[in-house]
Amino acid sequence: MNEMITVLTPTYNRAEQLQDLFESLRKQTEKRFKWLIIDDGSQDNTEEVVKKFLKKSDFEINYIKKVNGGKHTALNVGFQMIDTYLTFIVDSDDVLTANAIEEVYCNIEMIRVNDLCGVAYLRGYSEKKCIGKPFPQNEAIDNDINIRLKYNVSGDKAEIWRTDILRQYQFPVFENERFQGENYVWWQIARKYNMLYINKIIYITEYLDGGLTKSGRAMRMRNPLGGMENSKMAFYPEFPLKTKLKCGLLYDVYGYQAKWSIRKIINNSGSRGITCVCALPAKILQLYWKKKYLGNC
């Protein structure tokens, strides 16, 4: 079997939800794939659950357990371990449609011929209800900065990436922080590579209480250095002024939350003008969010 795709699943205390993902992988119409599970220090029975999967699986499963550091650190490990052409990141509490892997195989040649970084499909609440907006055109070739900001495409999508490109990037890791926004890597890739966009749902998402998506702002306020790095991505020249101002505001907010001085915030931003303009409203917003999301702690 010549597997060209690895399904990469970072997980933390999601033993029960992994069963649903496993069953969706067993139902795949195309079996040429591997499943790599990176356990980010789970304290539940994830390891025992995976051992049961190994006994009844008809596809290769590899399981790695590491010290807890956050999803981004699990992705860092996975990117370096994967040896297949493509990497499909699928969260532990989500599932794939039965033809998901087959759909990806249909577009591998398009990725190669056009030197693309990968292919993106739609995620859905169900196989018929898309999350956010669909892509402006089916089978479009563009970059994620344009797709998100020029065409205002919203919502999580199902991206499958070339592994050799992912290996060139690592999420930053800060002491005592457990979260880093994934746009830190995706937007760097988008500056160099185009992607293929397909308006078809192949990935079903359920936003669980306690999940990273639903915990949102509070998670970012507890991990301000990661928030600053993520916000800095918008200071690249490809981004419109509106986005620069929004992310400049966020950069300053997280800088204050990290207990940096305003001088240090501005000098380290790479965009002194934007962060200087945002300094005062950011301080007000930081105090408000601190009280709202962290209880003023």
GIZIVEN-V995038 format. One record per pair of residues at least 6 apart in sequence whose ideal C-beta (glycine too) atoms are under 7 Angstrom apart, sorted by the first residue. I is the first residue (numbers start at 1). J is the second residue. D is the distance in Angstrom with one decimal. If there is no record, write none. Layout:
i: {I;I}
j: {J;J}
d: {D;D}
This chain:
i: {1;2;3;3;3;3;4;4;4;4;4;5;5;5;5;5;5;6;6;6;6;6;6;6;7;7;7;7;7;8;8;8;8;8;8;9;9;9;9;9;9;10;10;10;10;10;10;11;11;11;11;11;11;11;12;12;12;12;13;13;13;14;14;14;15;15;15;15;17;17;18;18;18;19;20;21;21;21;21;22;24;24;25;25;25;26;27;28;28;28;29;29;29;30;30;30;31;31;33;33;34;34;34;34;35;35;35;36;36;36;36;37;37;37;38;38;38;38;38;39;39;39;39;39;39;40;40;40;40;40;40;40;41;41;41;47;50;53;54;64;66;66;69;69;70;70;70;71;72;72;73;75;76;76;79;79;80;82;84;85;85;86;86;86;86;86;86;87;87;87;88;88;90;90;93;93;93;94;94;94;94;95;96;96;97;97;97;97;100;100;103;103;103;104;104;107;107;107;110;111;111;111;111;114;116;116;116;116;116;117;117;117;117;117;117;118;118;118;118;118;119;119;119;119;120;120;120;120;120;121;121;121;121;121;121;121;122;122;122;122;122;122;122;123;123;123;123;123;123;123;123;124;124;124;124;125;125;126;127;127;130;131;131;131;132;132;132;133;133;133;133;134;135;135;135;135;136;138;138;139;139;140;141;141;142;142;142;143;143;143;143;144;144;144;144;145;145;145;145;147;147;149;149;149;156;158;158;165;165;169;169;169;171;171;171;172;172;174;174;177;177;177;178;179;179;179;179;180;180;180;181;181;183;183;184;184;184;187;191;191;207;207;208;212;217;217;218;218;220;221;221;221;221;221;224;224;224;225;227;227;228;228;228;228;231;231;231;231;232;232;232;234;234;234;235;235;235;235;244;244;245;245;248;248;248;248;249;249;249;249;251;251;252;252;252;252;252;253;253;253;253;255;256;256;256;257;257;262;265;266;266;266;269;290}
j: {32;32;32;33;34;84;32;84;85;86;108;33;84;86;88;101;104;33;34;36;82;84;87;88;25;33;35;88;90;36;78;82;87;88;89;21;35;37;90;91;92;38;40;71;74;75;78;18;37;39;40;42;46;92;40;41;42;68;42;43;44;46;92;93;44;45;46;49;92;93;46;49;92;49;95;90;92;94;95;53;95;96;35;59;96;58;98;98;100;101;98;99;102;101;102;105;58;59;59;101;59;60;62;84;59;60;61;62;78;81;82;50;61;63;64;66;74;77;78;46;47;63;64;65;66;66;68;69;70;71;73;74;66;67;68;65;63;61;61;77;74;77;173;178;178;179;180;212;171;180;173;171;170;171;166;167;167;163;163;162;163;104;118;160;161;162;163;161;163;166;104;160;96;203;206;208;211;203;204;205;206;204;202;203;127;201;202;204;202;203;121;200;202;119;160;119;196;198;196;118;119;162;196;141;141;193;194;195;196;161;162;165;189;193;195;159;160;161;162;195;160;195;196;198;157;158;159;195;197;157;158;198;200;201;202;203;130;134;157;158;199;200;201;131;155;156;157;158;201;203;205;130;131;201;204;131;205;204;201;204;201;155;156;205;153;154;155;152;153;154;155;199;147;153;197;199;151;198;199;196;198;197;194;196;194;195;197;190;193;194;195;186;187;190;195;187;190;238;239;153;197;239;240;243;205;202;203;189;193;185;188;189;180;184;185;180;229;225;226;223;225;226;223;219;220;223;226;226;229;230;226;230;230;233;229;230;233;233;236;238;213;214;214;219;289;293;293;294;227;257;289;290;293;294;254;257;258;258;250;254;251;254;255;258;247;250;251;254;251;269;270;243;244;247;244;270;271;274;271;274;274;278;271;274;275;278;278;281;282;285;269;275;265;275;278;279;282;282;285;286;289;265;282;283;286;286;290;279;275;272;275;276;275;296}
d: {5.9;6.6;5.1;5.6;5.1;5.5;6.4;5.6;4.6;6.1;6.4;4.4;5.7;4.7;5.8;6.1;6.0;6.8;4.7;5.4;4.6;4.5;5.4;7.0;6.7;5.9;4.8;5.0;5.3;5.1;4.5;6.6;5.4;6.7;5.0;6.7;6.9;5.0;5.5;6.9;5.4;4.9;5.9;4.8;3.5;5.9;6.9;6.4;6.1;5.7;6.7;6.6;6.3;3.8;4.4;6.8;5.5;6.9;4.9;6.1;4.8;7.0;4.0;5.7;4.7;5.0;4.5;4.6;5.5;4.1;6.8;5.8;5.4;6.9;5.4;6.6;6.3;6.6;5.5;5.2;3.9;4.8;6.1;6.7;6.8;7.0;4.7;6.3;6.8;4.8;5.7;5.2;4.8;4.3;3.8;5.7;6.6;5.7;6.2;5.2;6.8;4.4;6.7;6.4;6.5;7.0;4.8;4.9;5.9;6.6;6.3;6.0;7.0;4.8;5.3;6.6;4.0;5.4;5.0;5.5;6.9;6.7;6.7;4.2;6.9;6.3;5.4;6.5;6.8;6.7;6.9;4.5;6.4;5.4;3.1;6.5;4.8;5.8;5.6;6.6;6.8;6.1;6.6;6.6;3.8;5.3;6.7;6.4;3.8;3.9;5.9;6.4;5.2;5.6;4.5;5.5;6.4;5.0;6.2;6.8;6.3;6.8;6.8;5.3;6.7;6.3;6.4;5.1;4.8;5.8;6.8;4.6;6.4;6.9;6.1;5.3;6.3;6.3;6.3;5.0;6.9;5.0;6.3;5.8;5.9;6.7;5.0;6.8;4.0;6.7;6.8;6.5;5.4;6.6;5.3;4.9;5.9;6.9;5.6;6.4;6.1;6.8;6.5;6.3;6.9;6.3;5.5;5.6;5.5;6.2;5.6;5.1;5.3;3.6;5.5;6.0;5.0;4.2;5.5;5.6;5.2;6.6;4.3;6.4;5.0;6.6;4.6;5.6;5.2;6.9;4.4;5.0;5.5;7.0;4.5;6.6;5.0;6.1;6.3;6.7;6.2;6.2;4.6;4.7;6.9;5.0;5.8;5.2;6.8;4.5;5.0;5.2;5.9;3.9;5.7;6.2;6.9;6.6;5.6;6.9;6.1;4.0;5.6;6.2;6.9;3.8;1.7;6.8;5.0;5.0;6.4;4.8;6.5;5.9;4.1;5.4;4.5;6.4;4.4;6.8;6.3;4.6;5.2;5.8;5.9;7.0;6.6;4.3;6.9;5.2;6.5;5.8;6.9;3.9;6.3;6.4;4.7;5.4;6.9;4.9;6.5;6.9;6.2;5.9;6.3;5.6;3.7;6.1;6.7;4.6;6.0;6.9;4.7;6.0;6.2;6.3;5.3;4.3;6.1;4.2;5.8;5.4;6.3;5.0;6.8;4.1;5.6;4.0;7.0;6.8;6.6;3.6;5.8;6.0;5.8;5.0;6.1;4.6;6.4;6.2;5.2;5.2;6.8;6.4;6.4;5.3;4.1;6.6;4.6;5.8;5.8;6.7;5.3;5.7;3.9;4.0;4.0;5.6;6.6;3.7;5.5;4.6;5.8;6.8;4.3;4.4;3.9;6.7;6.2;6.7;6.1;5.0;5.5;3.5;6.2;5.3;4.1;6.8;6.9;5.3;6.4;6.8;6.4;3.7;5.2;4.4;4.4;6.4;5.3;6.9;5.9;5.9;5.8;5.6;4.8;5.6;3.3;4.7;5.3;4.5;6.8;3.6;6.5;5.8;4.2;5.7;6.8;5.5;6.1;5.3;4.9;5.6;4.2;6.0}
